[in-house]
Amino acid sequence: MIRWMIVIFLALVLISWLTPLLHKLGFGKLPGDLRFKLFGREWFIPLTTTILLSLVASLISQIV
């Protein structure tokens, strides 16, 4: 249980660290990434970016 908590924590830290770099590369601004305001708050749902990163990760795992 504690091992999974550590893995999740490290994944969240890594994602938050890589987010500015991914935005500079154009991820998060792709067609299909939803950005809207609701109840006075801006919401962002990166559907296309998630699918693209998932495909890249699966291709890398197939090569290795």
All heavy atoms as TSV, in Angstrom:
chain	resi	resn	atom	element	x	y	z
A	1	MET	N	N	0.822	-1.193	0.000
A	1	MET	CA	C	0.000	0.000	0.000
A	1	MET	C	C	0.868	1.259	0.000
A	1	MET	O	O	0.620	2.156	-0.785
A	1	MET	CB	C	-0.921	-0.042	1.219
A	1	MET	CG	C	-1.710	1.200	1.429
A	1	MET	SD	S	-3.107	1.243	0.324
A	1	MET	CE	C	-3.932	2.672	0.903
A	2	ILE	N	N	1.863	1.296	0.858
A	2	ILE	CA	C	2.709	2.477	0.947
A	2	ILE	C	C	3.526	2.651	-0.331
A	2	ILE	O	O	3.816	3.770	-0.749
A	2	ILE	CB	C	3.612	2.437	2.211
A	2	ILE	CG1	C	4.288	3.788	2.449
A	2	ILE	CG2	C	4.668	1.377	2.082
A	2	ILE	CD1	C	3.383	4.809	3.008
A	3	ARG	N	N	3.868	1.522	-0.968
A	3	ARG	CA	C	4.623	1.591	-2.214
A	3	ARG	C	C	3.815	2.305	-3.303
A	3	ARG	O	O	4.348	3.118	-4.048
A	3	ARG	CB	C	4.955	0.174	-2.663
A	3	ARG	CG	C	6.346	0.047	-3.215
A	3	ARG	CD	C	6.642	-1.365	-3.617
A	3	ARG	NE	N	7.039	-2.132	-2.441
A	3	ARG	CZ	C	7.203	-3.424	-2.412
A	3	ARG	NH1	N	6.979	-4.133	-3.495
A	3	ARG	NH2	N	7.562	-4.037	-1.316
A	4	TRP	N	N	2.515	2.001	-3.388
A	4	TRP	CA	C	1.669	2.651	-4.381
A	4	TRP	C	C	1.494	4.126	-4.084
A	4	TRP	O	O	1.419	4.949	-5.002
A	4	TRP	CB	C	0.307	1.962	-4.469
A	4	TRP	CG	C	0.384	0.702	-5.263
A	4	TRP	CD1	C	0.301	-0.573	-4.784
A	4	TRP	CD2	C	0.584	0.588	-6.663
A	4	TRP	NE1	N	0.442	-1.468	-5.806
A	4	TRP	CE2	C	0.619	-0.781	-6.989
A	4	TRP	CE3	C	0.745	1.507	-7.687
A	4	TRP	CZ2	C	0.797	-1.244	-8.277
A	4	TRP	CZ3	C	0.927	1.038	-8.975
A	4	TRP	CH2	C	0.947	-0.315	-9.251
A	5	MET	N	N	1.419	4.474	-2.814
A	5	MET	CA	C	1.306	5.887	-2.438
A	5	MET	C	C	2.554	6.645	-2.882
A	5	MET	O	O	2.458	7.762	-3.390
A	5	MET	CB	C	1.107	6.018	-0.924
A	5	MET	CG	C	-0.135	5.369	-0.399
A	5	MET	SD	S	-1.573	6.379	-0.575
A	5	MET	CE	C	-1.304	7.548	0.705
A	6	ILE	N	N	3.713	6.047	-2.718
A	6	ILE	CA	C	4.960	6.685	-3.127
A	6	ILE	C	C	5.010	6.821	-4.640
A	6	ILE	O	O	5.408	7.870	-5.168
A	6	ILE	CB	C	6.171	5.892	-2.586
A	6	ILE	CG1	C	6.226	5.995	-1.071
A	6	ILE	CG2	C	7.469	6.386	-3.208
A	6	ILE	CD1	C	7.239	5.075	-0.425
A	7	VAL	N	N	4.594	5.779	-5.365
A	7	VAL	CA	C	4.590	5.830	-6.827
A	7	VAL	C	C	3.648	6.920	-7.328
A	7	VAL	O	O	3.999	7.691	-8.231
A	7	VAL	CB	C	4.203	4.453	-7.413
A	7	VAL	CG1	C	3.910	4.542	-8.898
A	7	VAL	CG2	C	5.303	3.443	-7.148
A	8	ILE	N	N	2.455	7.003	-6.758
A	8	ILE	CA	C	1.494	8.027	-7.161
A	8	ILE	C	C	2.033	9.417	-6.858
A	8	ILE	O	O	1.934	10.337	-7.681
A	8	ILE	CB	C	0.131	7.788	-6.481
A	8	ILE	CG1	C	-0.520	6.532	-7.064
A	8	ILE	CG2	C	-0.789	8.988	-6.655
A	8	ILE	CD1	C	-1.751	6.075	-6.324
A	9	PHE	N	N	2.635	9.595	-5.688
A	9	PHE	CA	C	3.210	10.880	-5.318
A	9	PHE	C	C	4.315	11.287	-6.297
A	9	PHE	O	O	4.348	12.415	-6.785
A	9	PHE	CB	C	3.759	10.829	-3.888
A	9	PHE	CG	C	4.498	12.070	-3.494
A	9	PHE	CD1	C	3.804	13.216	-3.182
A	9	PHE	CD2	C	5.886	12.082	-3.446
A	9	PHE	CE1	C	4.482	14.375	-2.824
A	9	PHE	CE2	C	6.569	13.228	-3.092
A	9	PHE	CZ	C	5.867	14.375	-2.781
A	10	LEU	N	N	5.209	10.361	-6.616
A	10	LEU	CA	C	6.298	10.664	-7.539
A	10	LEU	C	C	5.774	10.953	-8.946
A	10	LEU	O	O	6.308	11.828	-9.639
A	10	LEU	CB	C	7.309	9.520	-7.565
A	10	LEU	CG	C	8.136	9.351	-6.289
A	10	LEU	CD1	C	9.022	8.118	-6.403
A	10	LEU	CD2	C	8.955	10.590	-6.019
A	11	ALA	N	N	4.738	10.246	-9.370
A	11	ALA	CA	C	4.143	10.504	-10.683
A	11	ALA	C	C	3.534	11.902	-10.735
A	11	ALA	O	O	3.701	12.621	-11.727
A	11	ALA	CB	C	3.092	9.447	-11.002
A	12	LEU	N	N	2.853	12.299	-9.677
A	12	LEU	CA	C	2.265	13.639	-9.641
A	12	LEU	C	C	3.337	14.725	-9.630
A	12	LEU	O	O	3.188	15.758	-10.283
A	12	LEU	CB	C	1.342	13.780	-8.425
A	12	LEU	CG	C	0.033	13.002	-8.511
A	12	LEU	CD1	C	-0.718	13.103	-7.187
A	12	LEU	CD2	C	-0.821	13.515	-9.646
A	13	VAL	N	N	4.420	14.490	-8.908
A	13	VAL	CA	C	5.520	15.450	-8.893
A	13	VAL	C	C	6.136	15.559	-10.282
A	13	VAL	O	O	6.406	16.662	-10.779
A	13	VAL	CB	C	6.586	15.051	-7.843
A	13	VAL	CG1	C	7.859	15.855	-8.012
A	13	VAL	CG2	C	6.036	15.234	-6.436
A	14	LEU	N	N	6.341	14.431	-10.935
A	14	LEU	CA	C	6.925	14.422	-12.272
A	14	LEU	C	C	6.012	15.123	-13.276
A	14	LEU	O	O	6.472	15.918	-14.102
A	14	LEU	CB	C	7.193	12.987	-12.713
A	14	LEU	CG	C	7.869	12.810	-14.058
A	14	LEU	CD1	C	9.285	13.366	-14.011
A	14	LEU	CD2	C	7.895	11.349	-14.442
A	15	ILE	N	N	4.729	14.871	-13.199
A	15	ILE	CA	C	3.776	15.508	-14.107
A	15	ILE	C	C	3.753	17.013	-13.887
A	15	ILE	O	O	3.766	17.791	-14.849
A	15	ILE	CB	C	2.369	14.897	-13.936
A	15	ILE	CG1	C	2.347	13.485	-14.495
A	15	ILE	CG2	C	1.308	15.747	-14.619
A	15	ILE	CD1	C	1.102	12.703	-14.150
A	16	SER	N	N	3.736	17.452	-12.638
A	16	SER	CA	C	3.711	18.887	-12.378
A	16	SER	C	C	5.011	19.556	-12.801
A	16	SER	O	O	5.026	20.711	-13.192
A	16	SER	CB	C	3.426	19.164	-10.899
A	16	SER	OG	O	4.501	18.723	-10.105
A	17	TRP	N	N	6.121	18.812	-12.767
A	17	TRP	CA	C	7.398	19.352	-13.201
A	17	TRP	C	C	7.479	19.446	-14.722
A	17	TRP	O	O	8.054	20.378	-15.278
A	17	TRP	CB	C	8.531	18.483	-12.659
A	17	TRP	CG	C	9.891	18.979	-13.005
A	17	TRP	CD1	C	10.480	20.114	-12.549
A	17	TRP	CD2	C	10.824	18.349	-13.883
A	17	TRP	NE1	N	11.729	20.219	-13.093
A	17	TRP	CE2	C	11.974	19.154	-13.917
A	17	TRP	CE3	C	10.797	17.183	-14.633
A	17	TRP	CZ2	C	13.076	18.826	-14.676
A	17	TRP	CZ3	C	11.900	16.861	-15.390
A	17	TRP	CH2	C	13.022	17.680	-15.406
A	18	LEU	N	N	6.883	18.488	-15.428
A	18	LEU	CA	C	6.944	18.451	-16.884
A	18	LEU	C	C	5.865	19.288	-17.570
A	18	LEU	O	O	5.963	19.534	-18.768
A	18	LEU	CB	C	6.846	17.016	-17.377
A	18	LEU	CG	C	8.048	16.125	-17.114
A	18	LEU	CD1	C	7.761	14.708	-17.564
A	18	LEU	CD2	C	9.276	16.663	-17.811
A	19	THR	N	N	4.844	19.729	-16.853
A	19	THR	CA	C	3.747	20.463	-17.464
A	19	THR	C	C	4.198	21.724	-18.203
A	19	THR	O	O	3.787	21.932	-19.347
A	19	THR	CB	C	2.667	20.793	-16.416
A	19	THR	OG1	O	2.174	19.572	-15.878
A	19	THR	CG2	C	1.515	21.563	-17.013
A	20	PRO	N	N	5.034	22.584	-17.620
A	20	PRO	CA	C	5.466	23.764	-18.385
A	20	PRO	C	C	6.246	23.404	-19.652
A	20	PRO	O	O	6.091	24.055	-20.688
A	20	PRO	CB	C	6.364	24.525	-17.409
A	20	PRO	CG	C	5.967	24.054	-16.063
A	20	PRO	CD	C	5.520	22.643	-16.247
A	21	LEU	N	N	7.060	22.371	-19.583
A	21	LEU	CA	C	7.809	21.932	-20.754
A	21	LEU	C	C	6.866	21.419	-21.842
A	21	LEU	O	O	7.030	21.732	-23.027
A	21	LEU	CB	C	8.810	20.837	-20.379
A	21	LEU	CG	C	9.589	20.210	-21.531
A	21	LEU	CD1	C	10.505	21.250	-22.163
A	21	LEU	CD2	C	10.372	19.017	-21.045
A	22	LEU	N	N	5.863	20.658	-21.454
A	22	LEU	CA	C	4.896	20.138	-22.428
A	22	LEU	C	C	4.088	21.266	-23.065
A	22	LEU	O	O	3.765	21.207	-24.250
A	22	LEU	CB	C	3.972	19.115	-21.766
A	22	LEU	CG	C	4.628	17.792	-21.364
A	22	LEU	CD1	C	3.640	16.935	-20.593
A	22	LEU	CD2	C	5.147	17.052	-22.573
A	23	HIS	N	N	3.773	22.319	-22.299
A	23	HIS	CA	C	3.041	23.453	-22.855
A	23	HIS	C	C	3.894	24.191	-23.880
A	23	HIS	O	O	3.384	24.664	-24.890
A	23	HIS	CB	C	2.595	24.412	-21.750
A	23	HIS	CG	C	1.346	23.970	-21.067
A	23	HIS	ND1	N	0.098	24.361	-21.478
A	23	HIS	CD2	C	1.151	23.165	-20.016
A	23	HIS	CE1	C	-0.805	23.811	-20.700
A	23	HIS	NE2	N	-0.191	23.070	-19.794
A	24	LYS	N	N	5.199	24.289	-23.635
A	24	LYS	CA	C	6.085	24.937	-24.603
A	24	LYS	C	C	6.164	24.139	-25.895
A	24	LYS	O	O	6.349	24.705	-26.965
A	24	LYS	CB	C	7.483	25.108	-24.020
A	24	LYS	CG	C	7.577	26.184	-22.981
A	24	LYS	CD	C	8.993	26.331	-22.471
A	24	LYS	CE	C	9.047	27.351	-21.347
A	24	LYS	NZ	N	10.396	27.456	-20.790
A	25	LEU	N	N	6.035	22.827	-25.809
A	25	LEU	CA	C	6.083	21.966	-26.987
A	25	LEU	C	C	4.748	21.913	-27.725
A	25	LEU	O	O	4.658	21.323	-28.786
A	25	LEU	CB	C	6.508	20.545	-26.590
A	25	LEU	CG	C	7.938	20.402	-26.077
A	25	LEU	CD1	C	8.173	18.985	-25.579
A	25	LEU	CD2	C	8.936	20.765	-27.160
A	26	GLY	N	N	3.706	22.504	-27.155
A	26	GLY	CA	C	2.399	22.542	-27.815
A	26	GLY	C	C	1.381	21.580	-27.249
A	26	GLY	O	O	0.231	21.592	-27.664
A	27	PHE	N	N	1.783	20.731	-26.319
A	27	PHE	CA	C	0.814	19.834	-25.703
A	27	PHE	C	C	-0.115	20.648	-24.806
A	27	PHE	O	O	0.305	21.563	-24.128
A	27	PHE	CB	C	1.515	18.760	-24.873
A	27	PHE	CG	C	2.251	17.755	-25.706
A	27	PHE	CD1	C	3.610	17.854	-25.889
A	27	PHE	CD2	C	1.572	16.719	-26.301
A	27	PHE	CE1	C	4.283	16.943	-26.656
A	27	PHE	CE2	C	2.232	15.794	-27.079
A	27	PHE	CZ	C	3.601	15.902	-27.255
A	28	GLY	N	N	-1.372	20.307	-24.809
A	28	GLY	CA	C	-2.355	21.054	-24.046
A	28	GLY	C	C	-3.045	22.111	-24.881
A	28	GLY	O	O	-4.008	22.721	-24.448
A	29	LYS	N	N	-2.559	22.332	-26.087
A	29	LYS	CA	C	-3.171	23.299	-26.998
A	29	LYS	C	C	-3.627	22.612	-28.283
A	29	LYS	O	O	-3.857	23.256	-29.282
A	29	LYS	CB	C	-2.156	24.390	-27.344
A	29	LYS	CG	C	-1.644	25.155	-26.163
A	29	LYS	CD	C	-0.580	26.130	-26.582
A	29	LYS	CE	C	0.126	26.698	-25.369
A	29	LYS	NZ	N	1.271	27.503	-25.747
A	30	LEU	N	N	-3.714	21.302	-28.248
A	30	LEU	CA	C	-4.093	20.538	-29.428
A	30	LEU	C	C	-5.603	20.600	-29.643
A	30	LEU	O	O	-6.368	20.824	-28.703
A	30	LEU	CB	C	-3.663	19.079	-29.255
A	30	LEU	CG	C	-2.164	18.836	-29.102
A	30	LEU	CD1	C	-1.912	17.386	-28.736
A	30	LEU	CD2	C	-1.435	19.209	-30.364
A	31	PRO	N	N	-6.055	20.400	-30.891
A	31	PRO	CA	C	-7.503	20.311	-31.120
A	31	PRO	C	C	-8.067	19.110	-30.354
A	31	PRO	O	O	-7.501	18.031	-30.388
A	31	PRO	CB	C	-7.619	20.075	-32.626
A	31	PRO	CG	C	-6.302	20.441	-33.193
A	31	PRO	CD	C	-5.293	20.287	-32.117
A	32	GLY	N	N	-9.110	19.315	-29.637
A	32	GLY	CA	C	-9.695	18.251	-28.830
A	32	GLY	C	C	-9.397	18.413	-27.352
A	32	GLY	O	O	-9.973	17.729	-26.521
A	33	ASP	N	N	-8.481	19.314	-27.003
A	33	ASP	CA	C	-8.238	19.648	-25.598
A	33	ASP	C	C	-9.274	20.695	-25.201
A	33	ASP	O	O	-9.360	21.750	-25.818
A	33	ASP	CB	C	-6.827	20.195	-25.397
A	33	ASP	CG	C	-5.762	19.144	-25.579
A	33	ASP	OD1	O	-6.094	17.952	-25.496
A	33	ASP	OD2	O	-4.604	19.514	-25.797
A	34	LEU	N	N	-10.070	20.387	-24.218
A	34	LEU	CA	C	-11.188	21.250	-23.831
A	34	LEU	C	C	-10.770	22.236	-22.751
A	34	LEU	O	O	-10.123	21.871	-21.773
A	34	LEU	CB	C	-12.347	20.393	-23.330
A	34	LEU	CG	C	-12.835	19.313	-24.291
A	34	LEU	CD1	C	-13.895	18.471	-23.615
A	34	LEU	CD2	C	-13.352	19.922	-25.564
A	35	ARG	N	N	-11.150	23.484	-22.944
A	35	ARG	CA	C	-10.891	24.533	-21.959
A	35	ARG	C	C	-12.159	25.389	-21.893
A	35	ARG	O	O	-12.593	25.935	-22.894
A	35	ARG	CB	C	-9.701	25.382	-22.391
A	35	ARG	CG	C	-9.259	26.387	-21.374
A	35	ARG	CD	C	-8.056	27.157	-21.868
A	35	ARG	NE	N	-6.966	26.255	-22.204
A	35	ARG	CZ	C	-5.886	26.050	-21.435
A	35	ARG	NH1	N	-5.763	26.713	-20.319
A	35	ARG	NH2	N	-4.940	25.213	-21.807
A	36	PHE	N	N	-12.750	25.483	-20.713
A	36	PHE	CA	C	-13.980	26.253	-20.578
A	36	PHE	C	C	-14.101	26.794	-19.162
A	36	PHE	O	O	-13.410	26.367	-18.244
A	36	PHE	CB	C	-15.201	25.390	-20.936
A	36	PHE	CG	C	-15.319	24.126	-20.138
A	36	PHE	CD1	C	-16.054	24.083	-18.975
A	36	PHE	CD2	C	-14.690	22.961	-20.570
A	36	PHE	CE1	C	-16.168	22.919	-18.239
A	36	PHE	CE2	C	-14.793	21.793	-19.853
A	36	PHE	CZ	C	-15.534	21.770	-18.693
A	37	LYS	N	N	-14.977	27.801	-19.004
A	37	LYS	CA	C	-15.239	28.389	-17.695
A	37	LYS	C	C	-16.601	27.938	-17.216
A	37	LYS	O	O	-17.576	27.939	-17.966
A	37	LYS	CB	C	-15.197	29.916	-17.771
A	37	LYS	CG	C	-13.810	30.463	-17.870
A	37	LYS	CD	C	-13.801	31.946	-17.655
A	37	LYS	CE	C	-12.355	32.407	-17.644
A	37	LYS	NZ	N	-12.237	33.793	-17.267
A	38	LEU	N	N	-16.641	27.534	-15.957
A	38	LEU	CA	C	-17.879	27.070	-15.360
A	38	LEU	C	C	-17.860	27.454	-13.889
A	38	LEU	O	O	-16.881	27.169	-13.183
A	38	LEU	CB	C	-18.005	25.550	-15.530
A	38	LEU	CG	C	-19.287	24.889	-15.078
A	38	LEU	CD1	C	-20.457	25.360	-15.960
A	38	LEU	CD2	C	-19.180	23.384	-15.176
A	39	PHE	N	N	-18.893	28.100	-13.425
A	39	PHE	CA	C	-19.017	28.550	-12.045
A	39	PHE	C	C	-17.856	29.463	-11.643
A	39	PHE	O	O	-17.347	29.399	-10.532
A	39	PHE	CB	C	-19.093	27.362	-11.078
A	39	PHE	CG	C	-20.237	26.426	-11.366
A	39	PHE	CD1	C	-19.994	25.117	-11.713
A	39	PHE	CD2	C	-21.546	26.872	-11.306
A	39	PHE	CE1	C	-21.037	24.247	-11.981
A	39	PHE	CE2	C	-22.591	26.009	-11.570
A	39	PHE	CZ	C	-22.338	24.700	-11.909
A	40	GLY	N	N	-17.396	30.295	-12.568
A	40	GLY	CA	C	-16.341	31.253	-12.275
A	40	GLY	C	C	-14.950	30.653	-12.190
A	40	GLY	O	O	-14.026	31.295	-11.709
A	41	ARG	N	N	-14.793	29.427	-12.639
A	41	ARG	CA	C	-13.495	28.760	-12.594
A	41	ARG	C	C	-13.167	28.208	-13.973
A	41	ARG	O	O	-14.044	27.743	-14.680
A	41	ARG	CB	C	-13.539	27.622	-11.581
A	41	ARG	CG	C	-12.229	26.925	-11.409
A	41	ARG	CD	C	-12.278	25.918	-10.301
A	41	ARG	NE	N	-10.972	25.289	-10.212
A	41	ARG	CZ	C	-10.744	24.156	-9.617
A	41	ARG	NH1	N	-11.731	23.517	-9.029
A	41	ARG	NH2	N	-9.546	23.648	-9.593
A	42	GLU	N	N	-11.896	28.274	-14.361
A	42	GLU	CA	C	-11.496	27.746	-15.661
A	42	GLU	C	C	-11.150	26.271	-15.522
A	42	GLU	O	O	-10.368	25.878	-14.662
A	42	GLU	CB	C	-10.291	28.512	-16.196
A	42	GLU	CG	C	-9.954	28.128	-17.614
A	42	GLU	CD	C	-8.910	29.021	-18.230
A	42	GLU	OE1	O	-8.774	30.168	-17.786
A	42	GLU	OE2	O	-8.226	28.558	-19.143
A	43	TRP	N	N	-11.741	25.453	-16.387
A	43	TRP	CA	C	-11.526	24.011	-16.383
A	43	TRP	C	C	-10.760	23.626	-17.635
A	43	TRP	O	O	-10.974	24.172	-18.702
A	43	TRP	CB	C	-12.864	23.280	-16.356
A	43	TRP	CG	C	-13.631	23.521	-15.110
A	43	TRP	CD1	C	-14.446	24.571	-14.850
A	43	TRP	CD2	C	-13.637	22.714	-13.946
A	43	TRP	NE1	N	-14.975	24.465	-13.591
A	43	TRP	CE2	C	-14.492	23.323	-13.015
A	43	TRP	CE3	C	-13.020	21.522	-13.595
A	43	TRP	CZ2	C	-14.724	22.780	-11.767
A	43	TRP	CZ3	C	-13.265	20.997	-12.352
A	43	TRP	CH2	C	-14.100	21.620	-11.455
A	44	PHE	N	N	-9.881	22.645	-17.507
A	44	PHE	CA	C	-9.072	22.192	-18.619
A	44	PHE	C	C	-9.081	20.671	-18.638
A	44	PHE	O	O	-8.726	20.024	-17.663
A	44	PHE	CB	C	-7.643	22.717	-18.473
A	44	PHE	CG	C	-6.709	22.226	-19.526
A	44	PHE	CD1	C	-6.911	22.540	-20.850
A	44	PHE	CD2	C	-5.623	21.449	-19.188
A	44	PHE	CE1	C	-6.049	22.090	-21.825
A	44	PHE	CE2	C	-4.756	20.991	-20.144
A	44	PHE	CZ	C	-4.966	21.319	-21.468
A	45	ILE	N	N	-9.524	20.091	-19.760
A	45	ILE	CA	C	-9.566	18.643	-19.922
A	45	ILE	C	C	-8.755	18.296	-21.171
A	45	ILE	O	O	-9.221	18.480	-22.289
A	45	ILE	CB	C	-11.012	18.133	-20.055
A	45	ILE	CG1	C	-11.831	18.566	-18.846
A	45	ILE	CG2	C	-11.034	16.624	-20.219
A	45	ILE	CD1	C	-13.300	18.277	-18.955
A	46	PRO	N	N	-7.525	17.798	-20.995
A	46	PRO	CA	C	-6.646	17.537	-22.142
A	46	PRO	C	C	-6.879	16.160	-22.771
A	46	PRO	O	O	-6.055	15.253	-22.656
A	46	PRO	CB	C	-5.251	17.631	-21.520
A	46	PRO	CG	C	-5.457	17.161	-20.116
A	46	PRO	CD	C	-6.833	17.629	-19.732
A	47	LEU	N	N	-7.978	15.998	-23.474
A	47	LEU	CA	C	-8.310	14.695	-24.058
A	47	LEU	C	C	-7.298	14.263	-25.122
A	47	LEU	O	O	-6.756	13.163	-25.064
A	47	LEU	CB	C	-9.709	14.740	-24.670
A	47	LEU	CG	C	-10.867	14.878	-23.699
A	47	LEU	CD1	C	-12.175	15.019	-24.456
A	47	LEU	CD2	C	-10.914	13.686	-22.788
A	48	THR	N	N	-7.053	15.108	-26.108
A	48	THR	CA	C	-6.155	14.746	-27.196
A	48	THR	C	C	-4.726	14.564	-26.696
A	48	THR	O	O	-4.028	13.634	-27.120
A	48	THR	CB	C	-6.188	15.825	-28.294
A	48	THR	OG1	O	-7.544	16.033	-28.684
A	48	THR	CG2	C	-5.380	15.414	-29.491
A	49	THR	N	N	-4.290	15.428	-25.815
A	49	THR	CA	C	-2.938	15.314	-25.265
A	49	THR	C	C	-2.775	14.002	-24.510
A	49	THR	O	O	-1.747	13.331	-24.640
A	49	THR	CB	C	-2.642	16.505	-24.337
A	49	THR	OG1	O	-2.741	17.708	-25.100
A	49	THR	CG2	C	-1.262	16.407	-23.738
A	50	THR	N	N	-3.779	13.602	-23.754
A	50	THR	CA	C	-3.718	12.354	-23.007
A	50	THR	C	C	-3.616	11.153	-23.940
A	50	THR	O	O	-2.818	10.237	-23.720
A	50	THR	CB	C	-4.956	12.213	-22.107
A	50	THR	OG1	O	-5.033	13.344	-21.242
A	50	THR	CG2	C	-4.901	10.951	-21.277
A	51	ILE	N	N	-4.418	11.166	-24.995
A	51	ILE	CA	C	-4.384	10.054	-25.954
A	51	ILE	C	C	-3.029	9.996	-26.655
A	51	ILE	O	O	-2.442	8.917	-26.808
A	51	ILE	CB	C	-5.537	10.193	-26.970
A	51	ILE	CG1	C	-6.877	9.990	-26.271
A	51	ILE	CG2	C	-5.374	9.210	-28.125
A	51	ILE	CD1	C	-8.077	10.353	-27.106
A	52	LEU	N	N	-2.510	11.145	-27.064
A	52	LEU	CA	C	-1.222	11.189	-27.753
A	52	LEU	C	C	-0.087	10.713	-26.854
A	52	LEU	O	O	0.748	9.898	-27.268
A	52	LEU	CB	C	-0.948	12.603	-28.256
A	52	LEU	CG	C	0.282	12.789	-29.114
A	52	LEU	CD1	C	0.147	11.985	-30.396
A	52	LEU	CD2	C	0.470	14.252	-29.434
A	53	LEU	N	N	-0.055	11.175	-25.617
A	53	LEU	CA	C	0.989	10.736	-24.690
A	53	LEU	C	C	0.860	9.249	-24.363
A	53	LEU	O	O	1.865	8.554	-24.184
A	53	LEU	CB	C	0.965	11.574	-23.417
A	53	LEU	CG	C	1.406	13.030	-23.576
A	53	LEU	CD1	C	1.238	13.776	-22.269
A	53	LEU	CD2	C	2.826	13.121	-24.070
A	54	SER	N	N	-0.355	8.736	-24.306
A	54	SER	CA	C	-0.572	7.314	-24.063
A	54	SER	C	C	-0.045	6.475	-25.228
A	54	SER	O	O	0.574	5.434	-25.016
A	54	SER	CB	C	-2.059	7.045	-23.853
A	54	SER	OG	O	-2.303	5.684	-23.749
A	55	LEU	N	N	-0.294	6.942	-26.450
A	55	LEU	CA	C	0.223	6.230	-27.614
A	55	LEU	C	C	1.749	6.227	-27.646
A	55	LEU	O	O	2.369	5.201	-27.929
A	55	LEU	CB	C	-0.316	6.869	-28.899
A	55	LEU	CG	C	-1.759	6.580	-29.230
A	55	LEU	CD1	C	-2.203	7.430	-30.415
A	55	LEU	CD2	C	-1.973	5.132	-29.510
A	56	VAL	N	N	2.363	7.350	-27.322
A	56	VAL	CA	C	3.830	7.435	-27.281
A	56	VAL	C	C	4.378	6.494	-26.215
A	56	VAL	O	O	5.346	5.765	-26.454
A	56	VAL	CB	C	4.285	8.884	-27.037
A	56	VAL	CG1	C	5.760	8.965	-26.719
A	56	VAL	CG2	C	3.949	9.751	-28.242
A	57	ALA	N	N	3.752	6.472	-25.044
A	57	ALA	CA	C	4.219	5.607	-23.964
A	57	ALA	C	C	4.076	4.132	-24.344
A	57	ALA	O	O	4.964	3.319	-24.054
A	57	ALA	CB	C	3.440	5.887	-22.675
A	58	SER	N	N	2.992	3.764	-25.014
A	58	SER	CA	C	2.821	2.364	-25.410
A	58	SER	C	C	3.808	1.972	-26.504
A	58	SER	O	O	4.294	0.847	-26.529
A	58	SER	CB	C	1.391	2.094	-25.847
A	58	SER	OG	O	1.085	2.790	-27.027
A	59	LEU	N	N	4.106	2.898	-27.416
A	59	LEU	CA	C	5.113	2.609	-28.444
A	59	LEU	C	C	6.498	2.422	-27.834
A	59	LEU	O	O	7.249	1.528	-28.218
A	59	LEU	CB	C	5.143	3.723	-29.483
A	59	LEU	CG	C	3.977	3.766	-30.451
A	59	LEU	CD1	C	4.071	5.003	-31.326
A	59	LEU	CD2	C	3.943	2.524	-31.296
A	60	ILE	N	N	6.824	3.248	-26.867
A	60	ILE	CA	C	8.123	3.125	-26.189
A	60	ILE	C	C	8.199	1.810	-25.433
A	60	ILE	O	O	9.226	1.135	-25.455
A	60	ILE	CB	C	8.373	4.335	-25.263
A	60	ILE	CG1	C	8.608	5.590	-26.101
A	60	ILE	CG2	C	9.559	4.080	-24.345
A	60	ILE	CD1	C	8.683	6.858	-25.315
A	61	SER	N	N	7.105	1.411	-24.787
A	61	SER	CA	C	7.127	0.155	-24.038
A	61	SER	C	C	7.238	-1.053	-24.975
A	61	SER	O	O	7.794	-2.082	-24.587
A	61	SER	CB	C	5.893	0.034	-23.158
A	61	SER	OG	O	4.744	-0.152	-23.939
A	62	GLN	N	N	6.717	-0.954	-26.194
A	62	GLN	CA	C	6.831	-2.043	-27.166
A	62	GLN	C	C	8.264	-2.157	-27.689
A	62	GLN	O	O	8.734	-3.259	-27.960
A	62	GLN	CB	C	5.885	-1.816	-28.347
A	62	GLN	CG	C	4.422	-1.935	-27.989
A	62	GLN	CD	C	4.051	-3.350	-27.591
A	62	GLN	OE1	O	4.552	-4.306	-28.156
A	62	GLN	NE2	N	3.184	-3.476	-26.614
A	63	ILE	N	N	8.942	-1.030	-27.812
A	63	ILE	CA	C	10.324	-1.046	-28.310
A	63	ILE	C	C	11.271	-1.607	-27.263
A	63	ILE	O	O	12.159	-2.384	-27.579
A	63	ILE	CB	C	10.757	0.379	-28.732
A	63	ILE	CG1	C	9.961	0.825	-29.954
A	63	ILE	CG2	C	12.239	0.449	-29.030
A	63	ILE	CD1	C	10.138	2.277	-30.316
A	64	VAL	N	N	11.050	-1.222	-26.023
A	64	VAL	CA	C	11.941	-1.679	-24.931
A	64	VAL	C	C	11.488	-3.010	-24.470
A	64	VAL	O	O	11.673	-4.037	-24.667
A	64	VAL	CB	C	11.854	-0.712	-23.732
A	64	VAL	CG1	C	12.656	-1.244	-22.579
A	64	VAL	CG2	C	12.316	0.647	-24.144
